[in-house]
């Protein structure tokens, strides 16, 4: 009996070890996959907004003041932003921000304003996105949110890029930041595609436990027959 008990204990310990090892490897693979998807999505957004920003002429937004939302100048910029973002159906909104020395940002143009004045930002309205550091850093190059956030307008993942005045024949000084929004839901859907890894890992753990149990039971039966 003591021998059989020892064998059972060893089998039990083996099963636990195998399950733990498979579980750790599964979570490592799942985490790596999630990180890779997040990085790819953020880099894709940064690339998109970077290209879009080169198509915005700084002179087109010069002189905009609160109350100019329905002026021909404002509407022309808004239509241009809408056309640019229409090339990627994941982008919900494109808008231009003025960045202040204290790292706060205020809206200059919101491409949704002409169609939805109540659900979009006006000139001079302060941005409440928690991405202050990312927006400020976008004065030097494309950036993106570290994670989705929520404002009164909804839940988003955003990317930012500098708009400079080189198109006007100057020295290329940054005058504003272009921003684009992806819905938080679309972002989460794009970055949580590792379910197959979890399923495979769970199946492997069940299979390993089953194999150990099967051969353990078979071994005990053989020992019992030999003992008869």
C-alpha positions, 0 to 999 in steps of 0.5 A: 500500500505504501508503494502505491500511495507513493506512486499516486503522490508522485503522479499528483505532483507531476500533474500539478507541475505539468499544469503549472508549467503549461499555464505559465507558458500560456500566459507568457504567450498570451501577454506577448501577443497582447503587447505585440497587438497593442504596439502594432495598433499604436504604431499604425495610428501614429503612422496614419496621423503623421501622414495626415498632418503633412497634408494640413497647411498651417496657413489654413488655420491661422487667425481662427478665433472663437465664433468662427466655427461656421466661417468659410475658412473653418468649414474648408479645414473641417471638410479637408480633415473629414476627407483625410480621415475617410481613408481609414474607416477606423478613425471616428474623428480628426481635429486640430489642437493648439498646445499651450506652454503649460502643456494644456491643449485647446481645440482649433478645428473639429471636423465633426462640428459642421455636422454635430455642433452639440457633440463636438468641440468649439474653438478655444474649448479645453481638451479634457483628454488625459494625454497631456504629455502625449499631446505636448510630445507630439510637437516633435513627432507622432505619439499615441495614447498609452491606453483608452480614455473617456471624456464627455464625448466618449471613450477613445484611443488617440494619436497625435502629430505636429502640424508645421508651417513649412508648407507656407515657406517658413522654417518648419515651426510647429504651430499645432497638433493634429489628433485622430480618435479610434473608439475604445471598443475598436481598439480593444477588439483589435488588441484582444485576439489571443483567445486561441492561445488561452484555449490551446493552453487550457486544452493542453493542461486538460490533456496533460492531466488526462494522460498522467491520470490514464497512465497512472491508473493503468500502471496501478492496475498492472501492479495489482495484477502482478501482485495477485 
